Amino acid sequence: MTQDAPQQDGQESPSMPFRTLLYRFMFFDWLFRDVSAARNLFERHAALQHNRFMSRYLPVYLRRWSVMAAFDFALGFVLERVLQATLLSAWFFTWSCLTISGMVVITAAWLFLTFGRLS
């Protein structure tokens, strides 16, 4: 059975694999165009305008990453205090620090694209 053909029970098969869907749910780089790959001034301006328009979705990704950071930190806290599993709690504390770093990057990109004055 091909992926484009509908299934027997009337439901359509998913149009993209779950791995790709999960990647697009957590990471936002697929939304933006590469300004440095533009060949001329018009393409560069169009890519920049596209990136400014798509920056409206960055707070959604910031919210997703903040939930993930809070979940990792809470799980690390529970594992350390309740179960005394220090190595496992260090794993989750490390991931919470990495997600907070990702949140800083998302915030900086959103601020520069939304409020930055590029002349």
Biotite code that builds the C-alpha atoms (Angstrom):
import biotite.structure as struc

atoms = struc.array([
    struc.Atom([0.000, 0.000, 0.000], chain_id="A", res_id=1, res_name="MET", atom_name="CA", element="C"),
    struc.Atom([1.423, 3.377, -0.937], chain_id="A", res_id=2, res_name="THR", atom_name="CA", element="C"),
    struc.Atom([1.594, 6.253, 1.453], chain_id="A", res_id=3, res_name="GLN", atom_name="CA", element="C"),
    struc.Atom([-0.671, 8.482, -0.647], chain_id="A", res_id=4, res_name="ASP", atom_name="CA", element="C"),
    struc.Atom([-3.447, 5.904, -0.953], chain_id="A", res_id=5, res_name="ALA", atom_name="CA", element="C"),
    struc.Atom([-6.203, 6.005, 1.710], chain_id="A", res_id=6, res_name="PRO", atom_name="CA", element="C"),
    struc.Atom([-6.420, 3.177, 4.200], chain_id="A", res_id=7, res_name="GLN", atom_name="CA", element="C"),
    struc.Atom([-9.218, 0.610, 4.147], chain_id="A", res_id=8, res_name="GLN", atom_name="CA", element="C"),
    struc.Atom([-11.241, 2.101, 7.026], chain_id="A", res_id=9, res_name="ASP", atom_name="CA", element="C"),
    struc.Atom([-11.651, 5.485, 5.334], chain_id="A", res_id=10, res_name="GLY", atom_name="CA", element="C"),
    struc.Atom([-8.901, 7.337, 7.179], chain_id="A", res_id=11, res_name="GLN", atom_name="CA", element="C"),
    struc.Atom([-6.011, 8.824, 5.274], chain_id="A", res_id=12, res_name="GLU", atom_name="CA", element="C"),
    struc.Atom([-2.445, 7.910, 6.101], chain_id="A", res_id=13, res_name="SER", atom_name="CA", element="C"),
    struc.Atom([-0.345, 10.668, 7.684], chain_id="A", res_id=14, res_name="PRO", atom_name="CA", element="C"),
    struc.Atom([1.312, 12.942, 5.170], chain_id="A", res_id=15, res_name="SER", atom_name="CA", element="C"),
    struc.Atom([4.619, 13.178, 7.028], chain_id="A", res_id=16, res_name="MET", atom_name="CA", element="C"),
    struc.Atom([6.503, 10.675, 9.201], chain_id="A", res_id=17, res_name="PRO", atom_name="CA", element="C"),
    struc.Atom([6.231, 11.001, 12.969], chain_id="A", res_id=18, res_name="PHE", atom_name="CA", element="C"),
    struc.Atom([9.958, 11.716, 13.270], chain_id="A", res_id=19, res_name="ARG", atom_name="CA", element="C"),
    struc.Atom([9.655, 14.738, 10.997], chain_id="A", res_id=20, res_name="THR", atom_name="CA", element="C"),
    struc.Atom([6.529, 15.904, 12.779], chain_id="A", res_id=21, res_name="LEU", atom_name="CA", element="C"),
    struc.Atom([8.257, 15.669, 16.172], chain_id="A", res_id=22, res_name="LEU", atom_name="CA", element="C"),
    struc.Atom([11.272, 17.568, 14.834], chain_id="A", res_id=23, res_name="TYR", atom_name="CA", element="C"),
    struc.Atom([9.064, 20.344, 13.499], chain_id="A", res_id=24, res_name="ARG", atom_name="CA", element="C"),
    struc.Atom([7.158, 20.439, 16.789], chain_id="A", res_id=25, res_name="PHE", atom_name="CA", element="C"),
    struc.Atom([10.328, 21.077, 18.812], chain_id="A", res_id=26, res_name="MET", atom_name="CA", element="C"),
    struc.Atom([12.661, 22.940, 16.433], chain_id="A", res_id=27, res_name="PHE", atom_name="CA", element="C"),
    struc.Atom([11.867, 26.037, 14.397], chain_id="A", res_id=28, res_name="PHE", atom_name="CA", element="C"),
    struc.Atom([14.659, 26.222, 11.820], chain_id="A", res_id=29, res_name="ASP", atom_name="CA", element="C"),
    struc.Atom([12.441, 24.810, 9.082], chain_id="A", res_id=30, res_name="TRP", atom_name="CA", element="C"),
    struc.Atom([10.286, 27.958, 9.253], chain_id="A", res_id=31, res_name="LEU", atom_name="CA", element="C"),
    struc.Atom([13.031, 30.366, 8.209], chain_id="A", res_id=32, res_name="PHE", atom_name="CA", element="C"),
    struc.Atom([14.893, 31.135, 4.992], chain_id="A", res_id=33, res_name="ARG", atom_name="CA", element="C"),
    struc.Atom([18.656, 31.502, 4.733], chain_id="A", res_id=34, res_name="ASP", atom_name="CA", element="C"),
    struc.Atom([19.341, 35.173, 4.009], chain_id="A", res_id=35, res_name="VAL", atom_name="CA", element="C"),
    struc.Atom([22.998, 34.540, 3.160], chain_id="A", res_id=36, res_name="SER", atom_name="CA", element="C"),
    struc.Atom([21.999, 32.130, 0.366], chain_id="A", res_id=37, res_name="ALA", atom_name="CA", element="C"),
    struc.Atom([20.246, 34.924, -1.523], chain_id="A", res_id=38, res_name="ALA", atom_name="CA", element="C"),
    struc.Atom([21.776, 35.739, -4.898], chain_id="A", res_id=39, res_name="ARG", atom_name="CA", element="C"),
    struc.Atom([20.765, 39.375, -5.103], chain_id="A", res_id=40, res_name="ASN", atom_name="CA", element="C"),
    struc.Atom([19.320, 42.232, -3.078], chain_id="A", res_id=41, res_name="LEU", atom_name="CA", element="C"),
    struc.Atom([15.701, 41.384, -3.884], chain_id="A", res_id=42, res_name="PHE", atom_name="CA", element="C"),
    struc.Atom([16.004, 37.770, -2.723], chain_id="A", res_id=43, res_name="GLU", atom_name="CA", element="C"),
    struc.Atom([17.760, 38.911, 0.440], chain_id="A", res_id=44, res_name="ARG", atom_name="CA", element="C"),
    struc.Atom([14.980, 41.389, 1.195], chain_id="A", res_id=45, res_name="HIS", atom_name="CA", element="C"),
    struc.Atom([12.315, 38.755, 0.499], chain_id="A", res_id=46, res_name="ALA", atom_name="CA", element="C"),
    struc.Atom([14.031, 36.238, 2.786], chain_id="A", res_id=47, res_name="ALA", atom_name="CA", element="C"),
    struc.Atom([14.372, 38.826, 5.533], chain_id="A", res_id=48, res_name="LEU", atom_name="CA", element="C"),
    struc.Atom([10.712, 39.807, 5.263], chain_id="A", res_id=49, res_name="GLN", atom_name="CA", element="C"),
    struc.Atom([9.740, 36.131, 5.358], chain_id="A", res_id=50, res_name="HIS", atom_name="CA", element="C"),
    struc.Atom([11.849, 35.589, 8.479], chain_id="A", res_id=51, res_name="ASN", atom_name="CA", element="C"),
    struc.Atom([10.315, 38.623, 10.164], chain_id="A", res_id=52, res_name="ARG", atom_name="CA", element="C"),
    struc.Atom([6.838, 37.350, 9.351], chain_id="A", res_id=53, res_name="PHE", atom_name="CA", element="C"),
    struc.Atom([7.597, 33.841, 10.632], chain_id="A", res_id=54, res_name="MET", atom_name="CA", element="C"),
    struc.Atom([9.075, 35.209, 13.870], chain_id="A", res_id=55, res_name="SER", atom_name="CA", element="C"),
    struc.Atom([5.519, 35.423, 15.179], chain_id="A", res_id=56, res_name="ARG", atom_name="CA", element="C"),
    struc.Atom([5.696, 31.657, 15.830], chain_id="A", res_id=57, res_name="TYR", atom_name="CA", element="C"),
    struc.Atom([8.796, 31.844, 18.024], chain_id="A", res_id=58, res_name="LEU", atom_name="CA", element="C"),
    struc.Atom([6.824, 32.504, 21.264], chain_id="A", res_id=59, res_name="PRO", atom_name="CA", element="C"),
    struc.Atom([5.000, 29.214, 20.637], chain_id="A", res_id=60, res_name="VAL", atom_name="CA", element="C"),
    struc.Atom([8.331, 27.404, 20.490], chain_id="A", res_id=61, res_name="TYR", atom_name="CA", element="C"),
    struc.Atom([9.500, 29.312, 23.561], chain_id="A", res_id=62, res_name="LEU", atom_name="CA", element="C"),
    struc.Atom([6.451, 28.053, 25.437], chain_id="A", res_id=63, res_name="ARG", atom_name="CA", element="C"),
    struc.Atom([7.129, 24.471, 24.345], chain_id="A", res_id=64, res_name="ARG", atom_name="CA", element="C"),
    struc.Atom([10.751, 24.696, 25.436], chain_id="A", res_id=65, res_name="TRP", atom_name="CA", element="C"),
    struc.Atom([9.823, 26.251, 28.783], chain_id="A", res_id=66, res_name="SER", atom_name="CA", element="C"),
    struc.Atom([7.432, 23.380, 29.487], chain_id="A", res_id=67, res_name="VAL", atom_name="CA", element="C"),
    struc.Atom([10.201, 20.937, 28.618], chain_id="A", res_id=68, res_name="MET", atom_name="CA", element="C"),
    struc.Atom([12.690, 22.784, 30.886], chain_id="A", res_id=69, res_name="ALA", atom_name="CA", element="C"),
    struc.Atom([10.217, 22.815, 33.791], chain_id="A", res_id=70, res_name="ALA", atom_name="CA", element="C"),
    struc.Atom([9.455, 19.120, 33.272], chain_id="A", res_id=71, res_name="PHE", atom_name="CA", element="C"),
    struc.Atom([13.155, 18.199, 33.211], chain_id="A", res_id=72, res_name="ASP", atom_name="CA", element="C"),
    struc.Atom([13.886, 20.282, 36.293], chain_id="A", res_id=73, res_name="PHE", atom_name="CA", element="C"),
    struc.Atom([10.917, 18.858, 38.216], chain_id="A", res_id=74, res_name="ALA", atom_name="CA", element="C"),
    struc.Atom([11.843, 15.315, 37.278], chain_id="A", res_id=75, res_name="LEU", atom_name="CA", element="C"),
    struc.Atom([15.436, 15.913, 38.355], chain_id="A", res_id=76, res_name="GLY", atom_name="CA", element="C"),
    struc.Atom([14.215, 17.355, 41.654], chain_id="A", res_id=77, res_name="PHE", atom_name="CA", element="C"),
    struc.Atom([11.925, 14.385, 42.303], chain_id="A", res_id=78, res_name="VAL", atom_name="CA", element="C"),
    struc.Atom([14.616, 11.867, 41.431], chain_id="A", res_id=79, res_name="LEU", atom_name="CA", element="C"),
    struc.Atom([17.144, 13.567, 43.699], chain_id="A", res_id=80, res_name="GLU", atom_name="CA", element="C"),
    struc.Atom([14.953, 14.277, 46.732], chain_id="A", res_id=81, res_name="ARG", atom_name="CA", element="C"),
    struc.Atom([12.520, 11.386, 46.744], chain_id="A", res_id=82, res_name="VAL", atom_name="CA", element="C"),
    struc.Atom([14.324, 8.468, 45.117], chain_id="A", res_id=83, res_name="LEU", atom_name="CA", element="C"),
    struc.Atom([17.929, 9.476, 45.968], chain_id="A", res_id=84, res_name="GLN", atom_name="CA", element="C"),
    struc.Atom([18.967, 8.721, 42.376], chain_id="A", res_id=85, res_name="ALA", atom_name="CA", element="C"),
    struc.Atom([21.684, 11.334, 41.998], chain_id="A", res_id=86, res_name="THR", atom_name="CA", element="C"),
    struc.Atom([23.111, 10.199, 38.656], chain_id="A", res_id=87, res_name="LEU", atom_name="CA", element="C"),
    struc.Atom([19.703, 10.057, 37.015], chain_id="A", res_id=88, res_name="LEU", atom_name="CA", element="C"),
    struc.Atom([18.720, 13.405, 38.508], chain_id="A", res_id=89, res_name="SER", atom_name="CA", element="C"),
    struc.Atom([21.950, 14.939, 37.163], chain_id="A", res_id=90, res_name="ALA", atom_name="CA", element="C"),
    struc.Atom([20.895, 13.766, 33.695], chain_id="A", res_id=91, res_name="TRP", atom_name="CA", element="C"),
    struc.Atom([17.595, 15.651, 33.926], chain_id="A", res_id=92, res_name="PHE", atom_name="CA", element="C"),
    struc.Atom([19.173, 18.736, 35.504], chain_id="A", res_id=93, res_name="PHE", atom_name="CA", element="C"),
    struc.Atom([21.651, 18.828, 32.607], chain_id="A", res_id=94, res_name="THR", atom_name="CA", element="C"),
    struc.Atom([18.818, 18.642, 30.086], chain_id="A", res_id=95, res_name="TRP", atom_name="CA", element="C"),
    struc.Atom([16.983, 21.433, 31.881], chain_id="A", res_id=96, res_name="SER", atom_name="CA", element="C"),
    struc.Atom([20.100, 23.622, 31.585], chain_id="A", res_id=97, res_name="CYS", atom_name="CA", element="C"),
    struc.Atom([20.362, 22.834, 27.881], chain_id="A", res_id=98, res_name="LEU", atom_name="CA", element="C"),
    struc.Atom([16.712, 23.678, 27.281], chain_id="A", res_id=99, res_name="THR", atom_name="CA", element="C"),
    struc.Atom([17.135, 26.969, 29.139], chain_id="A", res_id=100, res_name="ILE", atom_name="CA", element="C"),
    struc.Atom([20.053, 27.749, 26.805], chain_id="A", res_id=101, res_name="SER", atom_name="CA", element="C"),
    struc.Atom([17.786, 26.980, 23.870], chain_id="A", res_id=102, res_name="GLY", atom_name="CA", element="C"),
    struc.Atom([15.180, 29.319, 25.335], chain_id="A", res_id=103, res_name="MET", atom_name="CA", element="C"),
    struc.Atom([17.762, 32.118, 25.415], chain_id="A", res_id=104, res_name="VAL", atom_name="CA", element="C"),
    struc.Atom([18.509, 31.533, 21.721], chain_id="A", res_id=105, res_name="VAL", atom_name="CA", element="C"),
    struc.Atom([14.797, 31.537, 20.840], chain_id="A", res_id=106, res_name="ILE", atom_name="CA", element="C"),
    struc.Atom([14.244, 34.741, 22.822], chain_id="A", res_id=107, res_name="THR", atom_name="CA", element="C"),
    struc.Atom([17.196, 36.500, 21.175], chain_id="A", res_id=108, res_name="ALA", atom_name="CA", element="C"),
    struc.Atom([16.060, 35.461, 17.693], chain_id="A", res_id=109, res_name="ALA", atom_name="CA", element="C"),
    struc.Atom([12.517, 36.627, 18.402], chain_id="A", res_id=110, res_name="TRP", atom_name="CA", element="C"),
    struc.Atom([13.676, 39.981, 19.782], chain_id="A", res_id=111, res_name="LEU", atom_name="CA", element="C"),
    struc.Atom([16.043, 40.677, 16.892], chain_id="A", res_id=112, res_name="PHE", atom_name="CA", element="C"),
    struc.Atom([13.561, 39.661, 14.205], chain_id="A", res_id=113, res_name="LEU", atom_name="CA", element="C"),
    struc.Atom([10.574, 41.390, 15.751], chain_id="A", res_id=114, res_name="THR", atom_name="CA", element="C"),
    struc.Atom([12.029, 44.593, 17.163], chain_id="A", res_id=115, res_name="PHE", atom_name="CA", element="C"),
    struc.Atom([15.390, 44.885, 15.393], chain_id="A", res_id=116, res_name="GLY", atom_name="CA", element="C"),
    struc.Atom([15.922, 47.754, 13.001], chain_id="A", res_id=117, res_name="ARG", atom_name="CA", element="C"),
    struc.Atom([17.964, 46.432, 10.100], chain_id="A", res_id=118, res_name="LEU", atom_name="CA", element="C"),
    struc.Atom([18.828, 49.185, 7.675], chain_id="A", res_id=119, res_name="SER", atom_name="CA", element="C"),
])
